[in-house]
Amino acid sequence: MSLYNQTQTPGTLYVVATPIGNLADITRRAVETLEKVDWVAAEDTRHSKPLLHALGINQTLISLHEHNELQRSEQLLAKLKNGENGALISDAGTPLINDPGYHLVKLLRDEGVNVVPLPGPSAVITALSAAGLPTDRFTYEGFLPAKANKRLAILEGLATEVRTLVFYESPHRLMECLQSMQTAFGEEREIVVARELTKKFEQFVSGKLHDVYGYFIENSDKVRGEFVLMLKGAPEKSEEAGEAALIEQDKMIQVMLKQSLPVKQISEIIAELTGEKKKPIYQRVLELKAQS
């Protein structure tokens, strides 16, 4: 007898969250569903087979990863339309959160096929719940680009974001990422780094960016496992302070316009001084130039 009175409607895909480390975090509903479906689509069948074996589940596994998702989605759609039930899992955590599955789920929704989510572990939420940072508003940015210039450009674009920022990072890029963050946000921005969540060596390291960077320099043996990086958002500006800042900015622009400096150069100078994005400043310089 099902503990949850769960009935499976033919032709349904169940999106099933699996543990991010501790096998005991699997839900009863997830186990029950994985046992009853006709097949399980997995990001890496070599990784998922031991997981299902540990749960005592003998199931047909179908690979679905970033390189075959478009083609595989059409195949799974046909199976579901034929009345089969399937489950989608990733290597760890909730599928589609930085893992394959988006194209499949979108296709099924577009085709009117039933998609049912089964909630469970997620590294983002797990890390935030114990970080001690504001969680009423946050933005998840996933993995940053590997190339330093692209990574820095994205971080600089987030420098004035007031929400808590959440990133994933791999051990071989952690130190480079922390360096880029210091350049973009300043050494004093507060950060919490979570590693090996729910596992034996779970750890949270918190403090100013330069302090956390220094910790990992001195403890290079800790630069291993999977990381969630959480940064405190930029302080919110009051409406009055914002208006005052804009007035001062306009004064600086007008002074430089009187000196006949090029619009592009003025916008670059103002952006450097204020930390604001160049595009809106450039537009404002053009407006003030037209008025003068």
Beta strands, then each sheet from edge to edge (+ up, - down):
strand 1: 12-16
strand 2: 39-42
strand 3: 61-63
strand 4: 86-89
strand 5: 114-118
strand 6: 138-143
strand 7: 164-169
strand 8: 190-195
strand 9: 203-208
strand 10: 227-231
sheet 1: 3+ 2+ 4+ 1+ 5+
sheet 2: 6+ 7+ 10- 8+ 9-
end
